Amino acid sequence: MKKLFFISIISFWALNSLAQHTDLPTDNMEVVSPFKAATENAQRITVSPSLPAIDTVRPAVQYETISRLLKLTYDAPDIKPVALKTTPPDPGFNGYVKASMGYPIAPFAEAGYNIAKERFALGAEARYEGLFNDMNLQNQTYQRIGGLLNGTYFSDLGFEIGADVGYRYDRRRFFSFLPENEPLSLEEAEQYFSTIDVGLGFKNTHATKGDIFYDADVDFYSLRDNFQGQERGLESNFLLGKYFGGKHKLSIDLGHEWVENLALEKSLNVVSILPTFTYHHNKFRIKAGVNTSMITDPESYTKARFRFFPEGEILVNLLGKELGFFARTTGKATTNSFRNLAEENPFIVSNPDVFVREQLDFSGGLKGDFDMFDFLLRGTYRMVDQQHFFIHGPLDNTQRFYVIYDDADFVIIEGKAGVRPIENLETSLGLTYTIPTPDNLREAYHYPPTLLLDLGVGYYLLDKKLRLGADLYVGNTVPTINLPDFLNPAFPSEPGELPAYADVNLSADYKVNKKFNAFLHLNNITNQKYYRWDGYEKLGIQVVLGGMMKF
């Protein structure tokens, strides 16, 4: 942490110096969001000094132009508690119904309805998705059921108040059994997650006389599983700011995160304050600030500890708004949670320990947006205290995962491009290369593949009513290790690894009319056998047929 703190001070001084000596010619360039990592909670297993030197997919479903049910995604972000991810409402319709059926058996259904009046808006959504592949791989099955109610009141005084209540139920089966073990009962082989979300929000909708803006929200959740796991969490944020001259911005962001694991009788608290000032010019934009975090957890004993993270950003237009350069430094402390970890890896042990994670990023690159193509090139250097890694725990029949923590550095190189060479043809390319360097661990066990490539091609026919698409997803090998080997002082010098993969998908989406769409998708057409988690094979070839109706 001393290294992270020292670099924070140096980077903040350098940013201020640059801001003072820059004399470049109002900003037309789009702000590029920082690359943020998804962090999760874990069952902590301390890396003991006595050991020899030891060198953030969920199922993703999008049915407007549906993507594969079990696609690996690693666009790594902060994973925040979300009641239910659903389809945003279409401005021209009040409701929608989506449904599909896959082979192997994979039903999906989602429906939503919204009522909008002058002073209020009400909405309701429900969703079901599942997979039942027992015929091909015993016990490869899961179900997810959820619902969400939300409402917003719009005041003629220029503000709005919103609230939402959500519920989600997840049922996962541990289908990776050791061959020599006896079959498990359903109670032993399944894990259930039941989650309730409640949220409140308040913000201004019109500019005030003094050009002041504000935004406040509070989100609470309660999670239980069938192994006596129980966790509660609260996240609140309050943003207050003022514009000067219609474009320069001074703001202060107050945040609070709290997580309590009732089974472990352990809680974490992070209170943060982030003041920033943003200066706009015709050719550039500069933002500077400092994020101060006060951390209270068992590691702090009876005394809170403070951390300081620089917050700075420079955006420079090189060719109008078509081409721009950006550089950014950002950091923060966040609480880990059982909920987030289970979202990343549904096959973890119950009641994982929780810790506060500290992260500092330095990134920069180029972004272009031209008539026929757009691109993003970004490089990031990241330092993390308490980065989580997974290790396989075949100590019982369930074949679940434990989590270990280690400080780690990451070098991340990203490239994204979209090309439209001719009318009705679109192509996309994404490449991410990550070099993880844990301080004590030999490898970044079960970290997402260090090399990820995705290539997509789409062509429109019949006056753009029909879209034919093809997608390729490639990932390289992933290092693994099981718990007995990890705990053995003489464990093998070479960890295991998950094989590389190349997943090819084909799709056809047809817009029948303004109210109805139909689709047919063929996923993993080469029937690749690959894994995200050791022992848990991903779904092979899959056919999905469905449609969506708006009303």
N, C-alpha and C positions, 0 to 999 in steps of 0.2 A: 504494500500500500504506500510505502514511502516513495517508491519510484513513481507511482501514479500521481501522488500529491505534488512531487517536485516538477514533473512535466506539466501538470496543470498550471502551476505558477508561471513557468517559462512561456507556455503557449499564450497565456493571457497577456503577458507583457509584450510579446511579439505582435499580437493582434492589435493592441492599442498603438504600438509604434507605427504599424502599417497604416492604421486609420489616420494618424496624425500627419503622415507624410504623403498620402495619396492625393493627387490633384488631377483626377480624371474628370472629363466633362460631366428624365425621371424614369424610373426603372420600367422597362418593358419586358423584362425577362421573367418567365415563370419560375417560381421558387422550386428548387429541387429538394425533395424530402430526404432526410438523412437515412442511411441504411442502419436499421436498428435490429438488434438480435432478439429473438424470442427466448425468454428465460423461464425456467420451470423450477419446481421444488423437488426435493429428493430425500430419500433415506440416506442420511449421512453415514459414511463409513470412513473414518479418519485414515489418511495415508500416514502410516506410522513411520517414523524416522528409522526404525530398526529394519525395515524392508530394504532390499538392495536398491540401488539407484533406478528409479523408474522414469525412463525417458518419457443453431432451436437455425402428419399429414393425414394428415388426417384425411378421412374421406372428404372429397371436395365434389360438390354437385352443383352444376349451374345448368339450368334447363331452358333458358332462352335460346342459347346455343350451347347445349349441354356438354359438359366435360365429363371425363370418366369418373366413375363412382369412387375408385380407390387410387386416384392419382397421387403420386408423391409430389409434395410441394414444399419448397424450402425458401420461401421469400422472406424469411426470417424477420421479424418485427417484434415489437412488444406484444405479447399475448395478454390482453386484458380480459377480465370477466365479461362475457357476452351471453345474454340470455339465450338467443337463438339467431342464427344468421339466416335471413330470409330475403326474398326478392323485393327490391324497392318498388313502391307503387308507380304505375304508369299515369302520367298527368291526365290522360284522356279517359281513364276508367276508374271505377271505384273498387273493383274486386278482380280476383284471378283464381284459377284452379290449375294446378300442374300435376301431372301423374305420369309414371312410366313403370315398365316392368323389364327386368333384365334376365338374361340367362347366362350363368347360373342364377337361380331365383334371387332377385334383388328388387323388391317393390319400393316405390317412392311416391309420396303424395304430399302436396303442399297447397294451402289455400289461405287467402287473405282478403279482408274487406276494410275499406276506409270510408269514413264519413267526414266531410269537410264543410264547415259553415263559416260565417264571418268571424265569429268569436271563439270557435273551438274546433278541434279535430279529434276524432276517435278512430282507433284502428285495432284490429284483431287478426292474428295469424296463427296457424297451426301447421305442424310438419311431422311427417313420419318417414323414416328410411330404414332399410334393413338389408341383410345379406344372409342367405341360407344355402350354404354350399356343401352340406354334409355328403352329398352324393360323390363329390370329387375329393374332398379333404375333410375328414371327420371333424365335426364340431367347429368348422370355420363359419362362424355366424356372429352377427351382432344386430342390435336394434337400437334406434334412437327416436324418442318421441318428445315433442316440445310444443309449447304454446306461448304466446306473447300478447298482452293487452297494453295499449298505450293511449294517452290522451294529452292534449295540449290546449291551454287557454291563451287567447291572444287579447291583450289589453289595448285599448285605444290610447293608453299613456306611453306606448312604445316599448313594451316588454312582453315576454311570454313565459308561461310556467308549464312545465311538462312533467309527466309521471309515467312509469311503466312497471309492469309486473310480469315476470316470466317464470316458466317452469320447464325443466328438462330432465328426462329420464334416459340413462344410457345403460345398456346391458351388453357386456362383452364376455366372450368365452375364451378361456385359455386353451387353445386347440393344439399347442405344442407340448406333447407329452413325451417323456423318455420311453423308448421302446420296451425297456425291461420293467417299467412300472405298470401296476394294475390300473385299469380304467378308473376314472374319477367319477364320483357322483356329481349331479348338477350343482349341488350346493358348494362342492369343492372347486368345480371347474368354471364357475361364473362369478363375475363381479358386477355389481349394480352401483350406479351413481345417481343420486337424486339431488337436484340443485334448484334452489329458489333464488330468483333475482328480484330486487326492488330498486328502482332508480327515481331520482327527482332532479329537475333541472330548472334554471332560471337565467334568462339573458335578455339583453335589449335587442329589439328588432328594428329600431330607427335611431338615427344619429341624434345625440343630445345637443343642446345648444353649445356646450363646451367641448364638443367632439370627444366625449367620454364614452367608452364602451365597457361592458362587463359581461361575464359568463360564469355561472356557478353550477356545479352538479355534484350529487352524492349518489354512490352506488353501493349497495349492500348485497351480499350473497351468503347462503348457508348450504353446505354440501354434506351429504352422508353417503356411506357405502355399506355393503352388507358384511364387512369385516370389522365393524365397530369404528370405522373411520368417521370423524366428524370435524368439520372446519368451518370457520366463519371469516368473512373478510369485509372490509369497508375501505372505499377509496373516494376521496373528495378533492375537488379542485375549485379554486376561485381565481378568476382572471379579471384584473382591472387595468384599464389603460386609457391613454389620451393621445389624440393626433394633434400634431403641430403643423400648421400650414397645409393641412389636408393630406399630408403624406408621411411626415416623420412621426415615429411612434415611440412612446414611452409606456412600458407595461410592467406589471408585477404579477407573477403567477405563484399562488400559494397552494401547496399540495400536501395531502396526508394519506398515507397508506397504513392499514392495520390488518394483520392476519393472525388468527388464533387457532391453533390445533388443540381441540378439547381433549383428545385422547392422550396427547403428549404433555398437556398442560403447559404449553409454550406459546408465547405471542411475540410478534415483531411490530415495531412502529418506526415509520420514517416520516418526518416532517420536513418539507423543503420549501425554500423561498427563492424565486428566480426573477430578479429585476433585469430588464433588458431595454436597450435603446436602439432603435433602427433608423438609420439615416438613408434617405433616397436621393439619388441624383439621376440626371438623364441617362448616364451610362453605367452606373453601378449602384449597389446597395450594400451597406455595412450594418451588421448587428453585433452588439457586444453586451455581455453581462456575466454574472457569476451565479451558479446554482449552489446554494448552501443547504446541506442536508444534516438534520439532527437524527441520529439513529439510536434507538433503544431496543436492545435484545439481550438474551442471556449472555452473549459474548461480551456485552458492555458491563455486566454485573450491575451494580447499582447506579452507575454513572453513564449519562448519555455521551456519545462521541460525535464529533462534527467532521464533515467532509466538505471540501470545496472543489467544484468542477467548473472550468471555464465554459462559457457559451458564446461562440462567435461565428459569424458567417460573412463571407464576401461573395457577392455576385457581380460579375462584370459582363456587360454586353459587348461582344466583339464585332458582330455583324447585325446590328439592330436587334430584333428579338429572335432571329433565326439561329444564332450561334452565341453561346455564352460559356464563361468559365466560372466555376464555383469552388469555394473551399470552406470547410466548416470544422469546428471543434465543438463537441457536446458531450456531456457526461451527467450521470445521475446515480442515485442509490435507489433500489427498488426491493420490495419484499417478494420473496418466493412463496409459492403456495402449492398444496397438494392438487388443487384444481388445475392449475396451469400445467403441472407435470403430467397429470393424467390425460390432458388434452394432447400433449405431444406423444406420449407413450402410454397407450391404454393397458399395457400388460405389466404395470409396475406393482410392487408390493403396496399393501395398504398402510396408512399412517406414516408417510415419509416425513422425515424431519424437514424443518424450514429454516432458511437463513436469509440474510440481507445480501444482495448482490450489488457490487459497485462496478461501473463501466465508464470508460473514457474513450471516445472515438476522435480520430483525426482523419478527415476525408477531403477529397478534392477531385475535380475532373472537368469534363466538357459535356455540354448538352446542345444538340442541334435539332431544329424543327424546320424542315424545308418542304417544298410542295410534294416531292415524290418520296421522300424518306425522312425519318427522324432517328435519332440515336442518343445513347447515354453511355459515357465512359466514366467509371468512378473507381478510385482506389481508396481503401480504408485501412488504417492501422488501429487496432482495438486492443485495449488492456482491460482485463476483467479480473476482479477478485470474486471468488466463489462461483466459478463456472461449473455447471453440472455435466457429468458424463454417466452413461449407463453401463452396467455390467450384468451379464446373464447370471441368474442365480438358481441353477438346477439342484437346489437342496431339498426340493419336494416335487411332487408330481405336476404342479401347476406351471413350472418353467417361467416364473416371473422375473422381473428385473429390479435390481437394487441401483442406487445412485450414489456416486461419490463426487466430492467437490475437489477442485484444485484451482489455483490461480493460473491464468493462461493469457497469452498474447495471440492475436490473429492478424494476418495480412489477407485482405479480401480484395480481389480484382473482379470488377463487373463490367460486362458489356451487353447492351441491349440495342436492337435496331429493328425498325420496321420499314419495309420497302414496298412501294406501289409502282412497279415498272410500267404497267399498262392498265387501262381501265378494267375494272372488275377483278383484278388480281391483286392479292395482298400477301406479303410474306413477313415473317418475324423470326428473329434470332436472338437467343439469350444465352449468355455464358457467364458462369460464376466459378472462380477458382479461389479456394480458401486454404491458407497455410496455418493450421492451429499448432501452437507450441505450448503445451502444458508445462508448468514449472517442475512438477515431480513425476507425474505419470509418464510412462513410456510412450503411450499413444493417446489420441483423443477418442476413447472408446465409444462406439455407437454415435459419434457426432455425425451429422449429415455428410454425404459424400463431398469430398474436397473439390471435385470437378463435376459440375452440373451443366448440361447442355440441353436446350430445347429449341426445336426448329418447327415452325408452323407455316402451312401454305393454305390459302383459301381462295376459291374462285366462285364468282356469282354468275348465275344463269337466269333466264326467264325474267328479265327486267328486275333482277336482284331479289326475286322471290325464293330462289333456290341457292343455297350455299353448299358447296362441296369442300371438304377440308381434310387435311392430313397433318398429323403431328408426330414428332419424334422426341422422346425424352431419353437422355443418356445420363448415367451416373457411374462413377468409378467405384472402386472397392472401399469398404468401410472396416476399420480394425475393430475386433471384438475380443472379449475375454470373459471367462466364466468366474464366478465367485470363488470356488475352491482353489483354482489356479492363482487368482489374485491374492488370496490370503496365505498362500503357501510361499514362504521365503525363497524357495527354489523354483518358483513357477517358470514356465517355459520362456526362453529368451525371445521367441517369435510369437506374438499374439495371432489369433485366428483372424479371418476376415470374411466379410460378406462379399459375394461376387459382384462384379460390374454388371450393368444391364443396359439394354436398348429396347425401349418400349414404343411400339408403333400403333397409332390409332387412326381410324378413318371415321368421317362423319358426313351426314347429309341433313341439312336443316331446311325446311320448306315453310314459307309464310303463306298459308292458304288465303287469309284475308287479314284485316286489321285486328280481328278478335282471336284468331286461332293460328297456332304454329304447330308443326309436327316435326319429329326428328327421328333419325336412326343412326346409332353410333356403334362402331365395332372397336373394342378396346383390346390392346395387347394382342394384335392379330397374329404375331409370331409365337404366341403362347410361352413367352419368356418366364422362367421360374427364377424369381429374385425375391429379395428380402429387404425390408427396412429394419426389422428387429430379428435378431438371431433366433432361428427356429420357427418363425412365423412367416410362412410363405405368402407372398402377395397373390392376388387373384390372377388366374390365367386368362385365356381368351374369354371375352364377354360381349354379349349383344344386348343393346338397350334400345327399346322402342317406346316412344311416348309423345305427349303433346301438352300444350298450354292454351288455355282459353281465358280471355279477359272479358269482363262485363261491367 
